[in-house]
Amino acid sequence: MTDNLSAADMATSGMRSQSVRLRHISENIANADTPGYRRKTVAFQEELDFGRRTGAVAPGPTRYDDRELPRVFDPAHPMAGEDGYYDGSNVDLVVEIADAKEASRSYEANLRVFEQSRQMSSSLLDLIRR
């Protein structure tokens, strides 16, 4: 039964991490046209319990994409410099949509593991009651 509970804990940590990733992706998509906006990314880190691997993951610190911001020519824009250019956003909507699909499917897979683990625990308790 301990293995089932730890499987549920691992699945929960995966869902939590993917939800943070989806939040960052949503912010990136919302700010795709914001001048000077840098794409946010998050990497996952393995959780340790007193130096022992647990199998669970946690979202790491938020990082900003350090790719160069595209220069956009629009002399009428309020943020344009004397040369008529301003810094655009380095968000690529195609990449963000692909990342969102990947994160969503990973979340769903973790949800299925969690539900399966819960059903197995429930079945075990039913067997013990008999």
C-alpha positions as CSV (number, residue, x, y, z in Angstrom):
1,M,0.0,0.0,0.0
2,T,2.9,2.3,0.6
3,D,3.9,2.0,-3.1
4,N,0.5,3.1,-4.2
5,L,0.6,6.1,-1.9
6,S,4.0,7.1,-3.2
7,A,2.8,6.6,-6.8
8,A,0.0,9.0,-6.0
9,D,2.4,11.5,-4.4
10,M,4.7,11.3,-7.5
11,A,1.7,11.9,-9.8
12,T,0.6,14.8,-7.7
13,S,4.0,16.4,-7.9
14,G,4.0,16.0,-11.7
15,M,0.5,17.6,-12.0
16,R,1.6,20.4,-9.7
17,S,4.8,21.0,-11.8
18,Q,3.0,20.9,-15.1
19,S,0.3,23.3,-13.8
20,V,3.1,25.8,-13.0
21,R,4.5,25.2,-16.5
22,L,1.1,25.8,-18.1
23,R,0.7,29.1,-16.1
24,H,4.0,30.3,-17.5
25,I,3.0,29.3,-21.0
26,S,-0.3,31.2,-20.6
27,E,1.6,34.3,-19.5
28,N,3.9,34.0,-22.5
29,I,1.0,33.7,-24.9
30,A,-0.8,36.7,-23.3
31,N,2.3,38.8,-23.6
32,A,3.3,37.8,-27.1
33,D,2.8,41.3,-28.4
34,T,4.1,43.2,-25.3
35,P,7.2,45.2,-26.2
36,G,10.3,44.1,-24.3
37,Y,8.7,40.9,-22.9
38,R,11.0,37.9,-22.4
39,R,9.6,34.4,-22.6
40,K,9.4,32.6,-19.2
41,T,10.5,29.0,-18.8
42,V,10.6,26.6,-15.9
43,A,12.7,23.5,-15.5
44,F,11.8,20.7,-13.1
45,Q,14.0,19.5,-10.3
46,E,14.0,16.2,-8.5
47,E,12.8,16.3,-5.0
48,L,15.1,14.9,-2.3
49,D,14.2,13.7,1.1
50,F,17.3,14.0,3.3
51,G,19.5,13.3,0.2
52,R,17.4,10.3,-0.9
53,R,15.6,10.4,-4.2
54,T,11.8,10.4,-3.9
55,G,10.9,10.2,-7.5
56,A,8.8,13.4,-7.2
57,V,9.5,16.6,-9.1
58,A,9.1,20.2,-8.3
59,P,9.2,23.3,-10.5
60,G,12.5,25.1,-10.3
61,P,13.1,28.8,-10.5
62,T,11.5,30.8,-13.3
63,R,14.0,31.6,-16.0
64,Y,13.8,34.2,-18.7
65,D,14.7,33.3,-22.3
66,D,17.9,35.2,-23.0
67,R,17.5,35.1,-26.8
68,E,17.9,38.5,-28.4
69,L,14.6,40.5,-28.6
70,P,13.6,41.3,-32.1
71,R,13.9,44.9,-33.3
72,V,10.6,46.2,-34.6
73,F,10.5,49.3,-36.9
74,D,7.5,51.5,-36.0
75,P,8.4,55.2,-35.7
76,A,4.8,55.9,-34.4
77,H,5.1,53.5,-31.5
78,P,5.5,55.3,-28.1
79,M,8.4,53.1,-27.1
80,A,10.3,53.6,-30.4
81,G,13.7,55.3,-30.1
82,E,15.1,58.1,-32.3
83,D,15.8,55.5,-35.0
84,G,12.2,54.3,-35.1
85,Y,12.9,50.9,-33.6
86,Y,11.8,49.3,-30.4
87,D,12.4,45.9,-28.8
88,G,9.6,43.4,-29.5
89,S,8.8,40.2,-27.6
90,N,10.8,36.9,-28.1
91,V,7.7,34.7,-27.7
92,D,7.0,32.4,-30.6
93,L,3.4,31.4,-30.5
94,V,4.0,28.1,-32.4
95,V,6.5,27.0,-29.7
96,E,4.2,28.1,-26.9
97,I,1.2,26.1,-28.3
98,A,3.4,23.0,-28.8
99,D,4.7,23.4,-25.2
100,A,1.1,23.8,-23.9
101,K,0.0,20.6,-25.6
102,E,3.0,18.7,-24.2
103,A,2.4,20.0,-20.7
104,S,-1.4,19.3,-20.9
105,R,-0.8,15.7,-22.0
106,S,1.8,15.2,-19.3
107,Y,-0.7,16.6,-16.8
108,E,-3.4,14.1,-18.1
109,A,-0.9,11.2,-17.9
110,N,-0.1,12.1,-14.3
111,L,-3.8,12.4,-13.5
112,R,-4.4,8.9,-14.9
113,V,-1.6,7.5,-12.7
114,F,-3.1,9.2,-9.7
115,E,-6.6,7.9,-10.5
116,Q,-5.3,4.3,-11.1
117,S,-3.3,4.5,-7.8
118,R,-6.4,5.6,-5.9
119,Q,-8.5,2.8,-7.5
120,M,-5.9,0.3,-6.5
121,S,-5.8,1.5,-2.9
122,S,-9.6,1.5,-2.8
123,S,-9.7,-2.1,-4.1
124,L,-7.1,-3.1,-1.6
125,L,-9.2,-1.7,1.3
126,D,-12.2,-3.5,0.0
127,L,-10.3,-6.8,0.0
128,I,-9.1,-6.1,3.6
129,R,-12.7,-5.5,4.7
130,R,-13.9,-8.9,3.5
